[in-house]
């Protein structure tokens, strides 16, 4: 299990690196969107290539960031139910969810999207808009994003099983403590004081 936990740590590092890179994609998307809007309004100049690039970058942030969101435990969850369960029950739900739903979902999307990417690559498919960009880079984002999410789900599965076996503290508790401290910093009540 120690080897698997080390592998989980390496996958976590990869997801953190991807999360860091995504911050730059967000900045690029904002700058390109603002620049395109300014030139369109001020000079009546527009570029379909820049419009395509905007949605390519947005797609990259969304698809490549899914694994990072899972690492940071900021993905969609039914908190009003899960917060009432024990750490062990929540970990069992995560194990079952990863094995039954998330991993098969990622695998199916990889299998279905890879041929689309290959076809676009081979044909040199271009945007339907005049002056638009080639399409294969945005098609590649789906299988790569799902592969990153699948890797992170394997890392989370390893951590949940290690917790259930009593080998590590709950990974959910660490994430919850971080979220609680972030929420406390945003509120006017200092951490640890009653409201």
Buried (B, 14 or more C-beta within 10 A) or exposed (E): EEEBBEBBEEBBEBBBEBBEBBEEBBEBBEEBBEEBEEBBEEEEEBBBBBBBBBBBBBBBBBBBBBBBBBBBBEEEBEEEEEEEEEBEEBBBBBBEBBEEEBBEBBEEBBEEBBEBBBEBBEEEBBBEEEEBBBBBBBBBBBBBBBBBBBBBBBBBBBBBBBBBEEEBEBBBEEBBEEBEEEEBEEEEEEEEEEE
